[in-house]
Amino acid sequence: MARGWGRSEEDLGAEKEQAREERASVAGGRSDHSRETLRRGLKLSLARIDEQLGKTTNLVRRQALEAARTELLERLERL
């Protein structure tokens, strides 16, 4: 498969994280520790996206990164 056409590691990681959040919300409230761990992970993801935005010149890639960044910021606000 050509590079750039598959699912990125960030996409897969985000899906796993979202599934983990859904399981935790079904099972009950999160503890402060797990909430802080999730917050830290979201901040790291944001930093990675910001780094990639600084490097990319491809318009489509930039739009995808900006959409992912917006989603992560919204998730961070909900915590």
N, CA, C and O atoms as a MOPAC input file, in Angstrom:
PM7 MOZYME 1SCF
protein

 N      0.85200 1    -1.16800 1     0.00000 1
 C      0.00000 1     0.00000 1     0.00000 1
 C      0.89900 1     1.23300 1     0.00000 1
 O      1.90800 1     1.25900 1     0.70500 1
 N      0.55700 1     2.22600 1    -0.76000 1
 C      1.35200 1     3.43800 1    -0.85500 1
 C      1.29100 1     4.21200 1     0.45300 1
 O      0.26900 1     4.22400 1     1.14000 1
 N      2.37900 1     4.84300 1     0.77500 1
 C      2.43300 1     5.61400 1     1.99500 1
 C      1.44200 1     6.77000 1     1.92100 1
 O      1.32400 1     7.43400 1     0.89100 1
 N      0.74100 1     7.00300 1     3.00900 1
 C     -0.20900 1     8.09500 1     3.06200 1
 C     -1.63900 1     7.67300 1     2.78900 1
 O     -2.56100 1     8.45500 1     3.02200 1
 N     -1.85000 1     6.47000 1     2.30700 1
 C     -3.19600 1     6.02900 1     1.98600 1
 C     -3.78200 1     5.13300 1     3.06200 1
 O     -4.98800 1     4.88600 1     3.07000 1
 N     -2.96800 1     4.65400 1     3.94900 1
 C     -3.46900 1     3.78600 1     5.01500 1
 C     -3.89800 1     4.61200 1     6.21000 1
 O     -3.82800 1     5.84100 1     6.19300 1
 N     -4.33200 1     3.93600 1     7.22800 1
 C     -4.72300 1     4.61000 1     8.45000 1
 C     -3.47600 1     4.91400 1     9.24500 1
 O     -2.60400 1     4.05600 1     9.38500 1
 N     -3.37900 1     6.10100 1     9.75900 1
 C     -2.19300 1     6.49900 1    10.50000 1
 C     -2.23900 1     5.92900 1    11.92000 1
 O     -3.28500 1     5.50700 1    12.41300 1
 N     -1.09200 1     5.93300 1    12.54100 1
 C     -1.00400 1     5.44900 1    13.91500 1
 C     -1.83000 1     6.32400 1    14.84600 1
 O     -2.39500 1     5.82900 1    15.82100 1
 N     -1.90600 1     7.63700 1    14.55300 1
 C     -2.70400 1     8.53100 1    15.38000 1
 C     -4.17900 1     8.16000 1    15.30400 1
 O     -4.88200 1     8.18400 1    16.31400 1
 N     -4.65000 1     7.81400 1    14.10400 1
 C     -6.05200 1     7.42800 1    13.94600 1
 C     -6.35600 1     6.17900 1    14.76100 1
 O     -7.37200 1     6.11300 1    15.45300 1
 N     -5.48200 1     5.20000 1    14.67900 1
 C     -5.70600 1     3.95200 1    15.40900 1
 C     -5.65800 1     4.18700 1    16.91100 1
 O     -6.47100 1     3.64400 1    17.66000 1
 N     -4.70400 1     4.99800 1    17.34600 1
 C     -4.59200 1     5.30800 1    18.76700 1
 C     -5.80200 1     6.06000 1    19.27600 1
 O     -6.28000 1     5.80400 1    20.38100 1
 N     -6.30000 1     6.99200 1    18.46900 1
 C     -7.48300 1     7.76300 1    18.86100 1
 C     -8.71000 1     6.86100 1    18.97100 1
 O     -9.52700 1     7.03400 1    19.87500 1
 N     -8.84200 1     5.90600 1    18.06300 1
 C     -9.97900 1     4.98700 1    18.12000 1
 C     -9.91000 1     4.11600 1    19.37000 1
 O    -10.92900 1     3.88500 1    20.02100 1
 N     -8.73300 1     3.63900 1    19.70400 1
 C     -8.58500 1     2.82900 1    20.90900 1
 C     -8.91100 1     3.65100 1    22.15400 1
 O     -9.56800 1     3.17300 1    23.07900 1
 N     -8.43800 1     4.89800 1    22.15800 1
 C     -8.68900 1     5.76600 1    23.30200 1
 C    -10.17200 1     6.06900 1    23.44800 1
 O    -10.69300 1     6.09900 1    24.56300 1
 N    -10.85300 1     6.29400 1    22.33500 1
 C    -12.27500 1     6.57100 1    22.37200 1
 C    -13.05200 1     5.35500 1    22.88800 1
 O    -13.98200 1     5.50000 1    23.68100 1
 N    -12.67200 1     4.17400 1    22.44000 1
 C    -13.33500 1     2.95500 1    22.91200 1
 C    -13.11600 1     2.78500 1    24.41400 1
 O    -14.02300 1     2.37500 1    25.13800 1
 N    -11.91600 1     3.09800 1    24.87100 1
 C    -11.59800 1     3.01100 1    26.30300 1
 C    -12.46700 1     3.99300 1    27.09500 1
 O    -12.96600 1     3.65600 1    28.16800 1
 N    -12.64600 1     5.20200 1    26.56700 1
 C    -13.48900 1     6.19500 1    27.23300 1
 C    -14.93700 1     5.72400 1    27.32000 1
 O    -15.58700 1     5.88000 1    28.35400 1
 N    -15.43500 1     5.15000 1    26.23400 1
 C    -16.81600 1     4.68900 1    26.22300 1
 C    -17.03000 1     3.56800 1    27.23000 1
 O    -18.04600 1     3.53900 1    27.92400 1
 N    -16.07200 1     2.64100 1    27.31100 1
 C    -16.18800 1     1.56200 1    28.28900 1
 C    -16.18100 1     2.12400 1    29.70800 1
 O    -16.93900 1     1.66900 1    30.56500 1
 N    -15.33000 1     3.10800 1    29.95000 1
 C    -15.23600 1     3.68000 1    31.28500 1
 C    -16.51700 1     4.42200 1    31.65700 1
 O    -16.95500 1     4.36200 1    32.80600 1
 N    -17.11700 1     5.11600 1    30.70100 1
 C    -18.34100 1     5.85400 1    31.01100 1
 C    -19.51200 1     4.91100 1    31.25100 1
 O    -20.39500 1     5.22600 1    32.04900 1
 N    -19.54100 1     3.77000 1    30.58600 1
 C    -20.59400 1     2.78800 1    30.79400 1
 C    -20.43300 1     2.13500 1    32.16600 1
 O    -21.41600 1     1.89600 1    32.86900 1
 N    -19.20500 1     1.85300 1    32.53200 1
 C    -18.93900 1     1.17700 1    33.79000 1
 C    -19.11800 1     2.10200 1    34.99100 1
 O    -19.18900 1     1.62100 1    36.12200 1
 N    -19.18900 1     3.37500 1    34.78500 1
 C    -19.33200 1     4.32100 1    35.88500 1
 C    -18.37500 1     5.47200 1    35.70400 1
 O    -17.71800 1     5.58700 1    34.66900 1
 N    -18.29400 1     6.32700 1    36.70900 1
 C    -17.42200 1     7.50000 1    36.63300 1
 C    -15.95200 1     7.12700 1    36.67800 1
 O    -15.57300 1     6.05800 1    37.15900 1
 N    -15.14800 1     8.01900 1    36.17400 1
 C    -13.69900 1     7.79000 1    36.18900 1
 C    -13.10100 1     8.32700 1    37.48000 1
 O    -13.60900 1     9.28000 1    38.07000 1
 N    -12.05100 1     7.72000 1    37.89000 1
 C    -11.33800 1     8.24100 1    39.04400 1
 C    -10.50800 1     9.43800 1    38.59000 1
 O    -10.28100 1     9.63500 1    37.39600 1
 N    -10.06400 1    10.21900 1    39.54700 1
 C     -9.24800 1    11.39200 1    39.21600 1
 C     -7.96000 1    10.98900 1    38.51300 1
 O     -7.48900 1    11.68800 1    37.61700 1
 N     -7.40200 1     9.87900 1    38.91600 1
 C     -6.14300 1     9.43100 1    38.31100 1
 C     -6.32400 1     9.09000 1    36.83600 1
 O     -5.52300 1     9.50900 1    36.00000 1
 N     -7.35200 1     8.34600 1    36.51500 1
 C     -7.55600 1     7.97100 1    35.12300 1
 C     -7.94300 1     9.18100 1    34.28100 1
 O     -7.57700 1     9.25500 1    33.10800 1
 N     -8.66300 1    10.11500 1    34.84800 1
 C     -9.02000 1    11.34600 1    34.13800 1
 C     -7.77200 1    12.16100 1    33.82600 1
 O     -7.63500 1    12.70800 1    32.73200 1
 N     -6.86900 1    12.23600 1    34.78800 1
 C     -5.61600 1    12.97600 1    34.57300 1
 C     -4.74200 1    12.27400 1    33.53200 1
 O     -4.08500 1    12.93000 1    32.72400 1
 N     -4.73800 1    10.96100 1    33.55500 1
 C     -3.98800 1    10.20100 1    32.55400 1
 C     -4.54500 1    10.47000 1    31.16300 1
 O     -3.78500 1    10.65400 1    30.21300 1
 N     -5.84700 1    10.49100 1    31.04300 1
 C     -6.48100 1    10.78300 1    29.76500 1
 C     -6.16700 1    12.20900 1    29.31200 1
 O     -5.87000 1    12.44200 1    28.14100 1
 N     -6.23400 1    13.14700 1    30.23400 1
 C     -5.92100 1    14.54700 1    29.91600 1
 C     -4.47700 1    14.67400 1    29.41000 1
 O     -4.20900 1    15.38700 1    28.44300 1
 N     -3.57000 1    13.98400 1    30.06900 1
 C     -2.16400 1    14.01600 1    29.65600 1
 C     -1.99300 1    13.43900 1    28.25500 1
 O     -1.22800 1    13.97200 1    27.45100 1
 N     -2.69800 1    12.35900 1    27.96600 1
 C     -2.63300 1    11.74900 1    26.64200 1
 C     -3.17300 1    12.66500 1    25.56100 1
 O     -2.61000 1    12.74200 1    24.47000 1
 N     -4.26300 1    13.35900 1    25.85800 1
 C     -4.82600 1    14.30000 1    24.90100 1
 C     -3.86100 1    15.45400 1    24.63000 1
 O     -3.71800 1    15.89500 1    23.48900 1
 N     -3.20500 1    15.93500 1    25.67400 1
 C     -2.23800 1    17.02100 1    25.49100 1
 C     -1.04000 1    16.56900 1    24.65200 1
 O     -0.52900 1    17.32700 1    23.82700 1
 N     -0.60400 1    15.34200 1    24.86900 1
 C      0.49600 1    14.81600 1    24.05800 1
 C      0.07800 1    14.68000 1    22.59200 1
 O      0.86000 1    14.97900 1    21.68800 1
 N     -1.14200 1    14.23500 1    22.36500 1
 C     -1.65200 1    14.12300 1    20.99600 1
 C     -1.73000 1    15.48900 1    20.32900 1
 O     -1.40300 1    15.63500 1    19.15100 1
 N     -2.16400 1    16.48300 1    21.08700 1
 C     -2.22800 1    17.84000 1    20.55700 1
 C     -0.83600 1    18.35800 1    20.19600 1
 O     -0.65400 1    19.00300 1    19.16300 1
 N      0.12700 1    18.07600 1    21.04200 1
 C      1.49600 1    18.50600 1    20.76100 1
 C      2.01700 1    17.85200 1    19.48300 1
 O      2.67800 1    18.50000 1    18.67100 1
 N      1.72000 1    16.58300 1    19.31200 1
 C      2.14500 1    15.86000 1    18.10800 1
 C      1.49000 1    16.45000 1    16.85200 1
 O      2.14700 1    16.62200 1    15.82500 1
 N      0.20900 1    16.75300 1    16.94000 1
 C     -0.49300 1    17.33600 1    15.80100 1
 C      0.06900 1    18.72200 1    15.48700 1
 O      0.26800 1    19.05700 1    14.31900 1
 N      0.32400 1    19.52900 1    16.51800 1
 C      0.90500 1    20.85000 1    16.29300 1
 C      2.25700 1    20.74500 1    15.59700 1
 O      2.57600 1    21.53500 1    14.70900 1
 N      3.04400 1    19.75800 1    16.01500 1
 C      4.35000 1    19.53600 1    15.38200 1
 C      4.17600 1    19.18100 1    13.90100 1
 O      4.89100 1    19.70200 1    13.04500 1
 N      3.23900 1    18.30600 1    13.61100 1
 C      3.01200 1    17.89600 1    12.22000 1
 C      2.44500 1    19.04200 1    11.38700 1
 O      2.77500 1    19.17300 1    10.20800 1
 N      1.59500 1    19.87400 1    11.98900 1
 C      1.05900 1    21.02800 1    11.26900 1
 C      2.17700 1    21.98600 1    10.86000 1
 O      2.11100 1    22.61300 1     9.80300 1
 N      3.19100 1    22.09400 1    11.69800 1
 C      4.32200 1    22.96400 1    11.39400 1
 C      5.17000 1    22.45300 1    10.24600 1
 O      5.89000 1    23.22400 1     9.61300 1
 N      5.09200 1    21.17100 1     9.97600 1
 C      5.94300 1    20.56400 1     8.95200 1
 C      5.24000 1    20.32700 1     7.61700 1
 O      5.89500 1    20.32300 1     6.57400 1
 N      3.92700 1    20.13100 1     7.62800 1
 C      3.23300 1    19.71400 1     6.41700 1
 C      2.91000 1    20.88900 1     5.50300 1
 O      2.59600 1    21.98900 1     5.95800 1
 N      2.99600 1    20.62500 1     4.20700 1
 C      2.61600 1    21.62000 1     3.20300 1
 C      1.43000 1    21.14000 1     2.37900 1
 O      0.87700 1    21.89800 1     1.58200 1
 N      1.04200 1    19.89500 1     2.56700 1
 C     -0.07600 1    19.30800 1     1.82800 1
 C     -1.38900 1    19.82500 1     2.40900 1
 O     -1.65600 1    19.65700 1     3.59900 1
 N     -2.20700 1    20.45600 1     1.56500 1
 C     -3.45000 1    21.07400 1     2.02400 1
 C     -4.41500 1    20.05700 1     2.62800 1
 O     -5.01600 1    20.32500 1     3.66800 1
 N     -4.57100 1    18.90900 1     2.00000 1
 C     -5.49700 1    17.89200 1     2.49400 1
 C     -5.02900 1    17.36300 1     3.84600 1
 O     -5.83300 1    17.19400 1     4.76300 1
 N     -3.74000 1    17.10600 1     3.96800 1
 C     -3.17600 1    16.62200 1     5.23600 1
 C     -3.36200 1    17.67400 1     6.32600 1
 O     -3.70800 1    17.34500 1     7.46100 1
 N     -3.13300 1    18.92600 1     5.98200 1
 C     -3.29200 1    20.01600 1     6.94000 1
 C     -4.74200 1    20.09800 1     7.43300 1
 O     -4.98300 1    20.29200 1     8.62400 1
 N     -5.70600 1    19.95000 1     6.51400 1
 C     -7.11500 1    19.99100 1     6.90500 1
 C     -7.45600 1    18.83200 1     7.83600 1
 O     -8.20100 1    19.00500 1     8.80100 1
 N     -6.91500 1    17.66000 1     7.55000 1
 C     -7.16700 1    16.50100 1     8.41100 1
 C     -6.56900 1    16.72100 1     9.79800 1
 O     -7.19700 1    16.39100 1    10.80400 1
 N     -5.36900 1    17.27300 1     9.85500 1
 C     -4.73900 1    17.53600 1    11.14000 1
 C     -5.50700 1    18.59600 1    11.92600 1
 O     -5.65600 1    18.48000 1    13.14300 1
 N     -5.98800 1    19.61400 1    11.24300 1
 C     -6.75500 1    20.65600 1    11.92300 1
 C     -8.07400 1    20.10600 1    12.45800 1
 O     -8.51000 1    20.49000 1    13.54300 1
 N     -8.70900 1    19.21300 1    11.70800 1
 C     -9.94400 1    18.58800 1    12.17900 1
 C     -9.66100 1    17.72600 1    13.41300 1
 O    -10.42000 1    17.75400 1    14.38200 1
 N     -8.57700 1    16.97000 1    13.37400 1
 C     -8.20700 1    16.13800 1    14.52500 1
 C     -7.88400 1    17.00700 1    15.73100 1
 O     -8.24100 1    16.66700 1    16.85900 1
 N     -7.21100 1    18.12100 1    15.49700 1
 C     -6.85900 1    19.04100 1    16.57300 1
 C     -8.12200 1    19.61300 1    17.21700 1
 O     -8.20700 1    19.70200 1    18.44200 1
 N     -9.09800 1    20.00000 1    16.40100 1
 C    -10.35600 1    20.53700 1    16.91500 1
 C    -11.07900 1    19.50200 1    17.77200 1
 O    -11.59600 1    19.82000 1    18.84300 1
 N    -11.11100 1    18.26700 1    17.29200 1
 C    -11.76900 1    17.19900 1    18.04900 1
 C    -11.08200 1    16.96000 1    19.38900 1
 O    -11.75200 1    16.79000 1    20.40800 1
 N     -9.75100 1    16.94600 1    19.39400 1
 C     -9.01700 1    16.73700 1    20.64300 1
 C     -9.25500 1    17.88300 1    21.61700 1
 O     -9.39200 1    17.65200 1    22.81900 1
 N     -9.30600 1    19.11400 1    21.11800 1
 C     -9.57200 1    20.25200 1    21.99700 1
 C    -10.96700 1    20.15200 1    22.61400 1
 O    -11.15100 1    20.47200 1    23.78900 1
 N    -11.94300 1    19.71200 1    21.83100 1
 C    -13.30100 1    19.53700 1    22.35800 1
 C    -13.33300 1    18.45500 1    23.42500 1
 O    -13.99200 1    18.61300 1    24.45200 1
 N    -12.63200 1    17.37100 1    23.18900 1
 C    -12.59400 1    16.27400 1    24.16900 1
 C    -11.89900 1    16.73300 1    25.45500 1
 O    -12.30000 1    16.35300 1    26.55500 1
 N    -10.87300 1    17.53900 1    25.30600 1
 C    -10.15600 1    18.06100 1    26.46300 1
 C    -11.06100 1    18.99200 1    27.29300 1
 O    -11.00800 1    18.98300 1    28.52300 1
 N    -11.87100 1    19.77600 1    26.61900 1
 C    -12.81300 1    20.67000 1    27.32500 1
 C    -13.85500 1    19.87400 1    28.09400 1
 O    -14.26100 1    20.27300 1    29.18500 1
 N    -14.29600 1    18.74200 1    27.52900 1
 C    -15.31900 1    17.92000 1    28.20200 1
 C    -14.80400 1    17.26900 1    29.47400 1
 O    -15.59200 1    16.89800 1    30.34400 1
 N    -13.49800 1    17.12700 1    29.58900 1
 C    -12.94400 1    16.55100 1    30.81900 1
 C    -13.00700 1    17.59500 1    31.87700 1
 O    -12.59700 1    17.35000 1    33.01100 1

